[in-house]
């Protein structure tokens, strides 16, 4: 191996290593003059951890009888390790699963924020903070104008929705968001767990440095679970989801900055996904031509 | 060496830019990633759209029968960053394709490399191919 080859390989792998941590390193570190940040400013582009860091089912409290009954009707592609060998065998393919996202139904909340690693932009407007999601060109409104989370008849009048109804407030340097009014057809995670219409989900966002938002989430759904369900993953910080600031070139597409610049239109369109891609390619790859 | 570097760079570039998009389309159960096959044919369609772009190719078998193969590639955003666009492949164009075959045995696969009739590499994904 020549010296030039060694140097080129060294540069190459340095570049790869740099690329893998680029978005983490490009911004100045907290504590430095350039790394100062306003803890109440979450604006900008962020993304969650890789898909492998999905919520662990081990932390789920036991089902109530209603929760167990609801779960038995779900046919997920992914069976959590602790549930393998149980009553629900799951289905290992998008074509036999009844996971609603596989036929382009909305991902919904909390799955869109707490399971998928799609880019998110926080946008501040008077009385609201908006979360924009690249996947599905989706928007979520976090109401900051002091209104209360709907309950009782008010909640019944508003009815269910895929992303629920959210109110938020600052408690010190933590943005606390509460959401309710869920569409019970939406799955809160890939395992197909049930979530009731009037469940409440609390999220706590805290900016811990210039490039990181620490997130925590708890599900309160006494109809389906026997206790609160704290978001937990198998990482060094199991009850925390870290949202990292995206580097400028990760949101700059041929000079068009943002999440929705034409080629980044990450929409699940049934004409593309179900009728075209799945039928012509993916289903055949799994099951063959029958 | 140049070919290796080019392949490695393409892998690096794709890893860098594709992670956030369409994370729900894992391929593990669909294709044999440890196996690479080669086929020659004529483009019938280049489907430039998400969730994954797809190349359809008419392939004539030893018995003279033509079978239309479908090959999936990456999403539009990733391929754009590699210099591809909706006109990169034209109907009637003759190509050689190296691909991971499907587990189901249907004439579909995942593109690893595409070459034109003169052997020029037009698309590469997944690093160097050793077989």
Interface residues (C-beta under 8 A of the other chain):
Chain A: X5 X8 X12 X15 X16 X19 X20 X22 X47 X50 X51 X92 X93 X101 X116 X117 X118 X119 X134 X135 X250 X253 X254 X263 X264 X265 X266 X267 X268 X269 X272 X273 X276 X277 X280 X281 X282 X284 X285 X286 X287 X288 X289
Chain B: X1 X5 X8 X9 X12 X15 X16 X17 X19 X20 X21 X22 X23 X24 X25 X29 X30 X31 X47 X49 X50 X51 X52 X54 X56 X70 X72 X75 X76 X77 X80 X102 X103 X104 X105 X106 X107 X108 X109
